[in-house]
Amino acid sequence: MKMIQIGIVDDHAIFRKTLVEALSSLCGSYLELVLEARDGIDLLNQLKDKRPQIILMDISMPNMGGIEATLRVRDLYPHIRVIVYTEFDLEDNIIEMHKLGVKSFLDKQQSIDEVVKAIQIVSEGGFYFPEPVAKIWENYIKQLHKQQGNIKLDKKELQLLKMICEGKSSIEIGNTLNKSPRTIEEHSANLRRKFNVANKEQLIVLAAKNNFIW
């Protein structure tokens, strides 16, 4: 199996040590720990020199927590995949991290075998969400669909949405509409706010499900 480089971000040193030992004993032949960080700030400093493929990220940490750290990683290092590894304490955290594009969400009470399974699936480009997390996200999407039934878009917004869904870049859309790419980005951000989504991919999915595109 191809070597998978991982990073662990958690403010509890004993937990990090225990997790590293467990992963090393179980699958040290194909998992390589290249980064250990105590919080989001420590992580971002280390990412200047180190590039794990996957990061196991806690949510509740001092200085910079997992939500803000994941947002920074997504913007600065979009190729790095994030697995949230924390307690299932707050439903809002699960929803927020899912919207940020995390690839898996694991409870610290789950077995090390489950963690390894998630790492393997995510390393191959997949997603891994245990049933409790999948259920929370499913309920959130249902509520979102109800809210979006009241969304009204004007002619220009529909035109922009259609071109986004066609896969056109901000430059291409700007050339068509005689607008600057920056203006198109601002209008696109307004659309995402209306749909309450974090990125273009989620916008396209929900636009299709709600029959805004054809």
trRosetta pair geometry for C-beta under 8 A, 3 or more apart (Angstrom, degrees):
i j d omega theta_ij theta_ji phi_ij phi_ji
1 4 8.0 -30 141 -20 108 99
1 29 7.6 95 52 109 102 99
1 30 4.3 -2 90 -111 111 157
2 30 6.9 82 85 -153 28 109
3 30 5.6 -147 -106 -153 46 57
3 31 7.6 168 -158 -82 66 13
3 32 5.5 23 -178 -10 112 119
4 30 6.0 47 11 147 88 84
4 31 5.4 -24 68 -108 96 62
4 32 7.0 171 81 23 43 75
4 53 5.9 -100 -161 56 72 135
4 54 6.5 4 172 13 109 120
4 119 6.4 127 127 160 156 109
4 120 7.7 -126 -39 -96 161 51
4 123 4.8 -58 -117 -112 130 149
5 32 5.0 -32 -104 74 67 102
5 33 8.0 129 -158 -114 61 9
5 34 4.7 10 -169 -8 108 131
5 51 7.4 57 104 101 144 62
5 52 4.8 -145 128 -134 91 61
5 53 5.0 110 59 0 80 90
5 54 7.5 155 89 27 51 73
6 23 7.8 -87 61 169 150 160
6 31 6.0 -10 5 -165 123 96
6 32 7.1 151 20 75 73 47
6 33 5.9 -40 72 -104 87 56
6 34 7.0 143 61 20 34 82
6 35 7.8 -126 123 44 43 84
6 52 5.3 51 -161 -163 15 126
6 53 7.0 -48 -77 54 52 78
6 54 4.9 -27 -112 74 83 93
6 55 7.1 150 -167 -94 68 30
6 56 6.5 31 178 -12 117 97
6 119 6.7 -34 -86 -138 138 128
7 33 7.4 107 -103 -157 35 67
7 34 6.3 -57 -74 70 80 77
7 35 3.4 -12 -118 71 107 112
7 36 7.1 -163 -160 -69 71 30
7 37 6.9 22 172 1 113 103
7 43 7.2 108 148 -135 139 98
7 46 7.7 154 -139 105 136 133
7 50 7.2 121 -86 124 124 124
7 52 3.7 -153 -22 0 97 158
7 54 7.3 -173 26 96 70 47
7 55 4.4 -20 68 -112 103 80
7 56 7.1 -163 93 26 51 68
8 16 5.4 142 119 -136 133 93
8 19 6.1 152 -132 94 151 135
8 20 6.8 -115 3 -66 156 91
8 33 6.9 -22 -5 -139 107 111
8 35 7.2 174 27 98 53 69
8 36 5.4 -4 62 -116 94 70
8 37 7.4 179 92 30 50 65
8 55 7.6 174 -80 -160 21 64
8 56 4.9 -8 -114 61 68 108
9 36 8.0 164 -83 -163 43 40
9 37 4.6 -11 -112 69 82 103
9 38 7.7 -47 -157 36 64 4
9 39 7.2 81 -174 -133 98 9
9 40 7.1 59 -176 -81 140 48
9 42 7.7 162 -133 79 93 101
9 43 5.0 -3 -106 -77 130 128
9 55 6.1 20 -5 179 113 110
9 56 6.9 -180 26 88 68 57
9 57 4.9 5 58 -117 118 64
9 58 6.1 -136 106 21 75 80
9 61 7.3 -65 151 -50 94 163
9 66 7.1 142 105 -103 123 88
9 69 6.7 -164 154 139 161 160
10 15 5.4 -90 133 91 146 121
10 16 5.2 179 62 -67 112 92
10 19 7.7 99 17 11 151 146
10 38 7.4 -44 90 -135 37 41
10 56 7.7 -22 -36 113 107 97
10 58 4.3 96 -108 -20 76 132
10 61 7.2 -150 -146 -88 33 121
10 85 7.6 -58 -71 86 119 107
11 38 5.2 64 -120 -179 57 76
11 39 5.6 34 -84 -69 99 85
11 58 6.8 -110 4 74 77 149
11 60 8.0 -82 19 111 126 64
11 61 4.4 157 -35 -134 117 90
11 62 6.0 101 -117 16 152 85
12 15 3.9 56 96 12 115 114
12 16 6.7 168 92 -14 61 82
13 16 5.6 -54 -149 35 34 113
13 17 6.3 35 154 -20 67 106
13 38 7.3 -20 -70 -105 82 104
14 17 5.7 -54 -148 36 32 112
14 18 6.3 31 154 -19 65 107
15 18 5.7 -56 -146 37 31 111
15 19 6.2 29 157 -18 66 108
15 108 7.8 -32 -154 -147 131 134
16 19 5.9 -59 -148 38 28 109
16 20 6.2 29 156 -20 65 108
16 36 5.7 94 -179 -152 139 116
17 20 5.8 -55 -147 35 28 111
17 21 6.4 26 156 -17 63 108
18 21 5.9 -58 -150 37 29 110
18 22 6.3 27 155 -18 65 109
19 22 5.8 -57 -146 37 30 110
19 23 6.2 25 158 -14 66 109
19 56 7.4 -148 162 101 150 158
19 112 8.0 172 -138 -114 65 103
19 115 7.8 -126 -150 175 102 170
20 23 6.0 -60 -146 40 27 106
20 24 6.0 27 157 -21 64 112
20 33 5.7 7 -132 -69 104 163
20 36 7.4 -27 -68 -89 135 126
21 24 5.8 -57 -143 37 27 111
21 25 6.3 22 161 -16 64 109
22 25 6.2 -59 -146 37 26 105
22 26 6.3 10 161 -8 63 116
22 112 4.6 -127 159 -113 128 149
23 26 6.1 -68 -143 44 27 103
23 27 6.3 -51 -175 51 66 89
23 28 7.4 114 127 -73 64 66
23 31 5.5 -90 163 105 109 154
23 33 7.4 113 89 -57 134 110
23 112 7.0 -150 -72 -164 59 114
23 115 7.3 -86 -87 111 100 128
23 116 7.1 161 -125 -82 80 92
24 27 7.9 -99 -130 63 12 48
24 28 4.2 41 -165 -83 59 111
24 31 7.3 -126 -90 82 46 110
24 33 7.5 -51 -70 -12 101 120
25 28 6.7 38 -58 -27 14 113
26 112 6.0 171 -24 133 158 126
26 113 7.6 -148 -159 -85 151 61
26 116 6.1 -106 120 -68 135 145
27 30 5.8 -51 170 52 96 87
27 31 4.9 71 108 -3 99 116
27 116 5.6 129 -8 -132 145 127
28 31 6.3 -73 -112 56 28 87
31 116 7.9 -97 -52 -124 143 89
31 119 7.0 22 -105 141 121 155
33 36 6.9 25 171 -52 118 93
34 50 5.3 173 142 -168 105 118
34 51 7.6 -23 115 63 149 39
34 52 5.1 176 59 -81 112 87
35 43 7.4 79 157 -134 130 71
35 46 5.3 134 -142 134 113 139
35 47 7.5 31 -125 -75 158 64
35 50 4.8 151 -74 118 112 147
35 52 5.2 -105 20 -33 119 122
35 55 7.6 -36 79 -110 128 93
37 40 7.8 80 136 -94 134 14
37 42 4.0 163 -160 107 95 105
37 43 4.0 145 107 -72 172 69
37 46 5.7 -141 -78 16 113 139
38 42 4.9 71 41 12 75 162
38 61 7.4 158 147 -162 57 124
39 42 5.2 97 51 12 65 104
39 43 7.0 -118 105 -8 35 93
39 61 4.3 172 -120 148 83 125
39 62 5.7 -73 -95 72 146 63
39 63 4.5 88 130 58 158 114
39 64 5.4 121 152 52 102 73
39 65 7.6 -49 -157 -82 93 31
39 69 7.6 -160 162 -66 57 139
40 43 5.3 -53 -148 33 34 117
40 44 6.4 30 158 -18 68 103
40 61 6.5 146 -17 82 81 131
40 63 6.7 -160 46 103 83 91
40 64 2.9 -95 62 109 119 112
40 65 6.3 -3 -22 55 127 14
40 66 7.0 -173 -67 -86 108 29
40 68 5.8 46 -161 87 175 94
40 69 3.0 -140 -118 -76 109 112
40 72 6.9 111 -177 30 115 135
41 44 6.0 -54 -148 35 31 107
41 45 6.5 32 153 -18 63 106
41 63 5.0 -73 4 142 125 128
41 64 4.8 130 -35 10 78 124
42 45 5.8 -57 -151 36 30 113
42 46 6.4 23 155 -14 65 110
42 63 7.9 82 -16 85 86 148
43 46 6.0 -67 -152 40 28 105
43 47 6.2 30 155 -26 67 108
43 55 7.4 64 -150 -148 131 143
43 64 7.9 -117 33 87 105 123
43 69 5.6 62 56 -156 145 128
43 73 7.5 -45 137 -69 129 114
44 47 5.6 -50 -143 30 33 115
44 48 7.7 52 154 -34 56 87
44 64 7.7 -3 -4 79 120 161
44 69 7.1 -138 -43 -136 98 85
44 72 5.9 -35 -90 130 124 145
44 73 7.9 -132 -89 -70 81 74
44 76 7.7 76 -135 46 98 161
45 48 6.3 -41 -176 3 37 113
46 49 6.6 -75 -171 48 49 89
46 50 5.2 -19 157 33 89 119
47 50 6.2 -80 -109 66 34 73
47 51 7.1 78 -153 -90 72 54
47 73 7.4 -162 -94 -111 165 87
47 76 7.4 98 121 110 142 130
47 77 6.2 -110 -178 -32 135 150
47 80 7.9 -60 -134 -46 127 162
51 77 7.4 -166 -132 -148 87 135
51 80 7.3 -133 -164 -79 71 109
52 55 5.7 115 86 -71 131 74
52 80 6.6 69 82 -135 73 111
53 79 8.0 -66 -136 138 62 91
53 80 6.9 -175 -167 -127 24 63
53 81 6.6 5 152 26 68 98
53 123 6.3 57 123 -124 134 88
54 80 7.3 161 -95 -169 21 72
54 81 5.0 -27 -107 73 74 96
54 82 7.6 156 -160 -93 62 20
54 83 6.1 23 -179 -5 108 109
54 103 7.9 -82 -129 52 100 139
54 119 6.0 144 106 -140 166 84
54 122 5.8 101 -115 107 130 125
54 123 6.1 -70 -41 -78 132 83
55 73 6.8 -98 27 -139 153 164
55 80 6.0 35 -12 166 109 116
55 81 7.4 177 22 88 70 46
55 82 5.2 -22 65 -112 99 69
55 83 7.0 -177 87 30 47 70
56 83 5.2 -26 -105 76 61 103
56 85 4.5 3 -174 2 97 137
56 115 7.6 19 -113 -159 137 114
56 119 8.0 -40 -67 -85 106 106
57 66 4.7 128 154 -141 105 110
57 69 6.5 -172 -148 93 128 124
57 70 6.1 122 135 -71 170 100
57 82 5.3 -8 1 -163 134 104
57 83 6.8 153 18 77 80 46
57 84 5.5 -47 74 -106 92 54
57 85 6.6 131 56 23 36 79
57 86 7.8 -32 111 -39 60 107
57 102 7.7 -118 49 -120 127 124
58 61 5.6 107 93 -49 112 109
58 66 5.4 -144 101 -61 43 128
58 84 7.8 92 -119 -160 16 68
58 85 6.4 -52 -77 78 59 74
58 86 5.1 115 -146 -88 61 98
59 65 6.0 21 168 175 53 107
59 66 3.8 -91 -112 39 40 133
59 67 6.4 40 -148 -36 88 81
59 84 6.4 30 -56 -156 96 113
59 86 4.5 8 5 -91 98 169
59 93 5.3 38 -156 -166 160 137
59 97 7.1 -88 -98 -60 114 137
60 65 6.1 -23 -121 -134 27 116
60 66 7.3 -30 -16 3 28 107
60 86 6.9 122 10 -150 83 129
60 89 7.8 7 -29 38 133 146
61 64 6.9 -4 93 85 108 45
61 65 5.0 153 46 -115 75 56
61 66 6.3 102 8 -37 109 76
61 69 7.8 11 52 -16 133 139
62 65 8.0 56 -40 -70 5 73
64 68 5.3 -106 -166 84 90 124
64 69 5.4 113 135 -62 108 93
65 68 5.8 89 60 21 71 96
65 69 6.7 -135 106 -4 33 101
66 69 5.5 -60 -137 43 31 112
66 70 5.9 34 163 -24 68 106
66 84 6.6 98 161 -125 144 95
66 86 6.9 -118 2 -56 165 141
66 97 7.2 -4 125 -98 110 124
67 70 6.0 -54 -149 33 25 109
67 71 6.6 27 151 -19 60 106
67 93 7.0 -117 -66 -140 117 80
67 96 5.6 -2 -129 124 125 130
67 97 6.3 -109 -105 -76 78 82
67 100 7.2 171 -154 -30 69 154
68 71 5.5 -53 -151 34 35 115
68 72 6.5 34 152 -18 67 104
69 72 5.7 -54 -150 36 33 110
69 73 6.3 33 152 -19 66 106
70 73 5.6 -52 -144 37 33 112
70 74 6.2 37 155 -23 65 105
70 82 5.2 102 -128 -171 102 174
70 84 7.7 -23 -76 -77 145 98
70 97 6.3 60 55 -133 171 85
70 100 5.0 83 123 131 120 150
70 102 6.3 -37 -152 -71 144 101
71 74 5.8 -53 -148 33 28 113
71 75 6.5 18 157 -12 62 109
71 100 5.8 -93 -79 -133 69 130
72 75 6.0 -63 -149 41 30 105
72 76 5.8 2 165 2 69 118
73 76 6.3 -68 -130 51 24 93
73 77 5.3 -46 -165 54 66 100
73 80 5.6 -84 178 79 111 128
73 82 6.2 114 91 -63 145 124
74 77 7.8 -44 -73 64 8 58
74 78 6.1 42 -171 -105 50 68
74 82 7.6 -62 -62 -6 87 132
74 100 5.9 -142 -35 177 153 92
74 101 5.9 115 -119 52 131 126
75 78 7.4 11 -126 -64 8 87
77 80 4.4 28 125 3 114 117
81 103 4.7 4 -174 -9 109 144
81 122 5.2 171 136 167 144 111
81 123 7.5 -162 50 -86 146 42
82 97 8.0 -121 116 -170 127 103
82 100 7.8 -21 61 113 144 111
82 101 7.6 90 40 99 110 75
82 102 4.7 -75 94 -121 101 81
82 103 6.4 144 65 12 49 86
83 102 6.8 118 -111 -177 23 102
83 103 6.0 -52 -78 68 70 91
83 104 4.2 -5 -128 63 92 104
83 105 7.5 -163 -167 -72 62 28
83 106 6.4 18 167 3 105 111
83 118 5.7 112 -138 139 140 124
83 119 6.9 -74 -27 -84 161 65
83 122 5.9 -119 -67 -30 111 169
83 128 7.9 0 -122 59 111 106
84 94 8.0 -176 88 -115 157 60
84 97 5.1 35 -56 166 149 158
84 102 5.2 12 -21 -172 101 160
84 104 7.0 -158 33 98 66 56
84 105 4.6 2 61 -119 112 70
84 106 6.8 172 92 28 60 63
85 106 4.9 -5 -111 68 70 106
85 108 6.3 89 164 -80 79 76
85 115 7.1 40 -117 -121 128 110
86 89 7.5 -75 139 7 105 99
86 93 7.6 -79 90 139 147 144
86 106 7.8 117 22 80 49 60
86 107 7.5 -51 84 -123 42 41
86 108 6.3 -26 -167 -32 14 102
87 107 6.5 42 -134 -147 37 79
87 108 5.8 -42 -69 20 63 110
87 109 7.6 63 -117 -19 73 96
88 94 7.1 22 -140 -63 80 126
88 107 4.9 -39 -24 -97 102 110
88 132 6.2 12 -142 117 161 141
88 133 7.4 -125 -114 -70 119 85
89 93 7.0 38 68 23 81 141
90 93 4.2 88 80 -4 102 106
90 94 7.3 -174 98 -7 59 80
91 94 5.7 -54 -157 33 40 112
91 95 6.4 36 150 -16 70 106
91 136 5.5 -159 -144 -147 94 129
92 95 5.7 -57 -148 39 34 110
92 96 6.0 33 156 -20 68 109
93 96 5.8 -57 -143 38 28 109
93 97 6.1 21 162 -13 65 110
94 97 6.2 -60 -145 40 25 105
94 98 6.2 27 156 -22 62 110
94 105 6.0 82 -136 -172 89 160
94 133 5.8 -153 -156 -134 130 86
94 136 5.2 36 104 106 145 151
94 137 7.2 -114 141 -58 107 83
95 98 5.7 -57 -147 35 28 113
95 99 6.4 29 155 -20 63 106
95 136 6.8 -118 -61 145 84 109
95 137 7.0 159 -104 -100 68 66
95 140 5.2 158 -116 -105 117 158
96 99 5.8 -56 -153 34 30 112
96 100 6.6 27 150 -18 63 107
97 100 5.5 -55 -151 35 37 113
97 102 4.7 1 159 -3 95 138
97 105 6.5 123 98 -97 131 117
98 101 7.9 75 172 -50 32 16
98 102 6.3 -74 -94 43 36 96
98 105 7.0 -44 -72 -42 88 139
98 133 7.8 161 -73 177 123 104
98 137 5.4 -173 -148 -104 170 119
98 140 7.9 136 69 61 145 155
99 197 6.8 -161 -149 -153 103 52
99 198 4.3 120 159 -16 94 129
99 202 7.0 14 -144 -76 72 168
100 198 5.9 -97 -86 157 42 169
101 198 7.2 -131 -29 94 88 132
101 199 6.5 26 -56 -1 120 148
102 105 6.2 84 109 -65 133 86
103 122 4.3 105 124 -129 139 112
103 126 7.5 102 -173 101 110 43
103 127 5.4 -136 -166 -113 66 65
103 128 7.1 37 142 24 80 74
104 118 4.3 127 -178 -165 165 118
104 121 7.3 109 -73 78 131 112
104 122 5.4 -91 -16 -63 120 127
104 127 6.5 168 -72 -166 69 56
104 128 4.2 5 -110 64 116 86
104 129 6.4 -160 -137 -70 57 57
105 129 5.7 26 36 -122 94 85
105 130 7.4 -107 85 24 78 86
105 133 4.5 155 79 -130 124 156
106 110 5.5 -98 -172 38 98 140
106 114 6.6 151 -139 126 121 109
106 115 6.1 98 179 -98 168 74
106 118 5.8 -101 -60 -27 129 168
106 128 8.0 13 -64 108 98 106
106 130 7.0 97 -114 -15 57 118
107 110 5.0 111 68 -22 82 98
107 130 7.0 -53 0 33 100 154
107 132 7.7 34 -39 56 129 136
110 114 4.2 -77 158 71 119 148
110 115 6.7 144 101 -47 108 79
110 130 7.1 -147 -87 -63 144 150
111 114 4.8 107 61 -1 76 99
111 115 7.4 -135 105 -2 48 84
112 115 5.3 -48 -153 33 44 116
112 116 6.4 46 149 -20 69 101
113 116 5.7 -52 -150 36 33 112
113 117 6.4 38 150 -23 64 105
114 117 5.6 -50 -149 33 33 115
114 118 6.5 34 152 -19 64 103
114 130 7.6 18 -170 -76 133 118
115 118 5.8 -54 -152 34 31 111
115 119 6.5 32 151 -19 65 105
116 119 5.6 -53 -148 35 33 112
116 120 6.4 33 154 -19 66 106
117 120 5.9 -56 -150 35 29 111
117 121 6.4 24 156 -15 65 108
117 128 6.8 162 121 -148 87 156
118 121 5.9 -59 -146 39 30 107
118 122 6.0 23 160 -14 67 112
118 128 4.2 -157 -123 83 76 147
119 122 6.0 -60 -141 42 26 106
119 123 6.0 30 158 -25 63 110
120 123 5.8 -55 -146 32 25 113
120 124 6.8 14 157 -10 60 109
121 124 6.1 -69 -158 40 30 104
121 126 4.2 -74 172 76 86 124
121 127 7.2 -48 136 71 117 14
121 128 4.5 106 74 -52 143 120
122 125 7.7 107 -175 -25 34 6
122 126 6.2 -100 -84 69 32 67
122 127 7.2 52 -96 -107 76 29
122 128 6.2 -88 -48 9 89 108
129 133 4.4 -121 -172 93 99 119
129 134 4.7 130 113 -62 116 84
129 137 7.0 -19 174 7 162 140
130 133 5.3 86 60 15 72 104
130 134 7.0 -141 99 -7 32 95
131 134 5.5 -58 -140 39 32 113
131 135 6.1 35 161 -24 67 106
132 135 5.8 -56 -150 33 29 112
132 136 6.7 29 154 -19 63 104
133 136 5.7 -52 -151 33 34 111
133 137 6.4 29 154 -14 66 107
134 137 5.9 -58 -149 40 31 109
134 138 6.2 35 152 -24 66 108
135 138 5.6 -52 -145 34 31 114
135 139 6.5 29 157 -17 64 104
136 139 6.0 -58 -152 36 29 108
136 140 6.4 31 150 -21 63 108
137 140 5.5 -53 -148 35 34 115
137 141 6.4 35 155 -20 66 103
138 141 5.9 -54 -150 34 30 110
138 142 6.6 33 151 -20 63 104
139 142 5.6 -52 -151 33 34 114
139 143 6.6 32 153 -16 65 104
140 143 5.8 -58 -153 38 32 109
140 144 6.2 34 150 -22 66 108
141 144 5.4 -53 -145 36 33 116
141 145 6.4 39 154 -25 65 101
142 145 5.8 -50 -152 29 30 112
142 146 6.9 31 150 -18 61 102
143 146 5.7 -53 -156 32 36 113
143 147 6.6 33 150 -16 67 105
144 147 5.7 -55 -150 38 35 110
144 148 6.1 30 154 -19 68 110
144 196 6.4 -142 -135 77 107 125
144 206 7.0 -70 135 -127 125 133
145 148 5.7 -58 -142 39 30 109
145 149 7.0 49 152 -38 60 91
145 206 7.8 -149 -89 -146 71 94
145 209 6.7 -80 -109 128 111 123
145 210 6.7 -173 -139 -81 77 100
146 149 5.9 -39 -165 5 33 116
147 150 6.5 -65 -178 32 45 103
147 151 7.6 57 132 -40 70 95
147 196 7.2 15 101 11 142 143
148 151 4.9 -22 -157 -5 61 122
148 195 6.4 30 -111 -134 120 71
148 196 7.9 -127 -71 27 98 105
148 206 6.5 -154 -94 171 169 115
148 210 5.0 -83 126 -99 127 155
149 210 7.3 -146 -81 -142 52 113
151 194 5.8 104 -143 162 119 104
151 195 6.8 23 -109 -88 163 63
151 210 7.5 41 46 151 124 155
151 212 8.0 -33 95 -80 124 131
153 157 4.0 -131 -166 97 97 124
153 158 5.0 127 119 -58 123 79
153 161 6.7 -18 -164 -11 162 142
153 191 7.9 32 -116 -122 121 93
153 194 7.5 109 -85 138 91 161
153 212 6.7 69 12 -145 145 120
154 157 5.1 92 51 11 67 104
154 158 7.1 -130 100 -5 33 91
155 158 5.8 -57 -149 37 29 111
155 159 6.4 32 153 -21 64 106
156 159 5.6 -52 -149 34 33 114
156 160 6.4 32 153 -17 65 105
156 187 8.0 -87 139 -154 107 141
157 160 5.7 -53 -148 38 32 110
157 161 6.2 35 153 -21 65 108
157 187 7.6 -153 -108 -179 70 105
157 190 7.9 -98 -116 105 111 113
157 191 6.4 156 -158 -92 98 100
157 194 7.9 29 -164 15 143 165
158 161 5.6 -53 -144 37 31 113
158 162 6.3 36 156 -23 64 104
158 212 7.0 -143 -124 -178 84 91
159 162 5.9 -53 -151 32 28 113
159 163 6.7 22 154 -13 62 106
159 177 7.6 126 124 -91 126 120
160 163 6.0 -61 -152 38 32 106
160 164 6.3 34 152 -21 67 106
160 173 6.7 66 -136 -168 75 137
160 177 7.6 3 -87 -59 86 156
160 184 7.4 179 -138 -147 115 82
160 187 5.6 -108 -136 132 166 127
160 188 6.9 -144 164 -80 124 68
160 191 6.6 -150 106 -53 121 142
161 164 5.6 -53 -148 34 32 113
161 165 6.3 28 155 -15 65 108
161 191 6.1 169 -83 -142 93 146
161 203 7.7 -133 -136 160 90 112
161 207 5.8 -179 -178 -135 119 148
161 212 5.9 -50 139 140 151 121
161 213 6.5 -136 132 -71 102 99
162 165 5.8 -60 -150 40 29 109
162 166 6.4 30 150 -22 64 107
162 213 5.8 149 -107 -122 67 95
163 166 5.4 -52 -147 34 36 114
163 168 4.6 -46 173 42 90 133
163 172 7.6 -165 177 107 118 100
163 173 4.9 125 127 -107 143 105
163 176 6.9 -168 -116 58 151 153
164 167 7.9 63 169 -56 32 17
164 168 6.9 -87 -88 53 27 82
164 173 7.4 6 -65 -75 66 147
164 188 6.4 135 -91 -122 136 108
164 191 7.5 -171 -2 86 161 162
164 200 6.4 -140 -177 -149 113 104
164 203 6.7 -28 131 110 142 131
164 204 6.8 -141 126 -78 96 91
165 204 5.1 141 -113 -128 78 93
165 207 6.0 -119 -76 91 129 142
165 208 7.2 142 -139 -60 133 92
165 213 4.7 -41 65 -108 174 161
168 172 4.2 -122 -171 91 100 129
168 173 5.2 123 118 -55 121 85
168 176 7.7 -4 173 -3 158 137
169 172 4.7 97 52 8 76 101
169 173 6.9 -143 94 -2 39 87
170 173 5.8 -54 -143 41 31 110
170 174 6.0 36 155 -24 65 109
170 181 4.2 85 127 -153 110 88
170 184 4.3 159 -155 93 87 128
170 185 5.4 6 -126 -59 149 81
170 188 7.1 -88 -98 -16 103 144
171 174 5.7 -55 -146 36 27 114
171 175 6.5 30 154 -21 63 103
171 181 5.1 -18 -80 -86 60 121
172 175 5.8 -52 -151 32 30 111
172 176 6.6 27 152 -16 63 106
173 176 5.7 -58 -153 37 34 111
173 177 6.1 4 160 5 70 114
173 179 7.6 -27 123 59 82 109
173 184 4.9 129 91 -140 118 145
174 177 6.2 -69 -135 53 27 91
174 178 7.6 -40 172 137 58 2
174 179 4.7 -108 -137 81 74 69
174 180 5.7 -18 -149 164 136 10
174 181 4.8 -87 -27 -70 153 53
174 183 7.0 116 -114 58 106 95
174 184 4.8 -106 -66 -27 90 134
175 178 7.6 22 -171 -74 24 40
177 184 7.3 135 51 -88 132 106
179 183 4.4 -109 173 83 110 131
179 184 5.6 132 102 -53 120 85
179 187 7.9 18 141 -3 162 137
180 183 4.7 98 57 3 81 101
180 184 7.2 -145 96 -4 45 85
181 184 5.5 -55 -150 37 37 114
181 185 6.3 41 152 -23 68 103
182 185 5.6 -50 -150 33 33 114
182 186 6.6 35 151 -20 64 103
183 186 5.6 -52 -152 33 34 113
183 187 6.5 31 152 -15 66 105
184 187 5.8 -55 -148 40 33 109
184 188 6.1 36 152 -22 66 107
185 188 5.5 -53 -145 36 30 114
185 189 6.4 35 153 -22 64 103
186 189 5.7 -51 -151 32 31 113
186 190 6.7 35 149 -21 62 102
187 190 5.5 -49 -153 31 36 115
187 191 6.7 40 148 -20 64 100
188 191 5.6 -49 -154 31 36 114
188 192 6.6 37 149 -19 66 102
188 200 7.4 -16 180 -94 126 96
189 192 5.6 -51 -150 34 36 112
189 193 6.5 38 151 -20 65 102
190 193 5.7 -52 -151 34 33 112
190 194 6.6 37 150 -22 64 103
191 194 5.6 -53 -152 32 34 113
191 195 6.4 14 157 -3 67 109
191 203 6.3 65 124 -146 108 137
192 195 6.0 -65 -146 49 31 99
192 196 8.0 169 160 -18 57 4
192 197 5.2 -101 -156 71 80 80
192 198 7.0 69 -179 -129 126 6
192 199 7.3 44 -128 -61 136 7
192 200 7.7 -71 -82 -77 119 46
192 202 7.9 76 -138 78 96 103
192 203 5.5 -77 -98 -75 77 124
193 196 7.1 27 -172 -77 33 43
195 202 7.7 167 120 123 124 92
195 203 5.6 122 63 -122 155 76
195 206 5.4 139 -173 93 126 139
195 207 7.1 -56 -103 -62 151 80
197 202 3.8 -171 -166 110 127 120
197 203 5.1 -175 75 -66 144 66
197 206 6.1 -166 -56 13 139 141
198 202 6.1 62 43 27 68 147
199 202 5.4 94 59 13 72 100
199 203 7.1 -127 106 -7 39 94
200 203 5.4 -56 -149 35 34 117
200 204 6.4 35 155 -21 68 103
201 204 5.9 -54 -152 32 30 110
201 205 6.6 28 153 -17 64 106
202 205 5.7 -53 -147 36 34 112
202 206 6.2 21 161 -9 68 110
203 206 6.3 -66 -146 44 25 100
203 207 5.9 27 157 -23 64 112
204 207 5.7 -56 -142 36 26 113
204 208 6.4 25 158 -18 62 107
204 213 7.9 -14 -151 3 66 153
205 208 6.1 -62 -156 35 26 108
205 209 6.4 19 154 -15 65 110
206 209 5.5 -52 -140 39 36 111
206 210 6.0 16 164 -3 68 113
207 210 6.3 -71 -144 50 24 96
207 212 4.3 -81 -162 61 80 120
207 213 5.2 56 137 -12 109 108
208 211 7.7 35 -180 -70 30 29
208 212 7.6 -75 -59 46 23 78
208 213 5.7 -41 -89 51 62 111
211 214 7.6 34 -166 -75 69 81
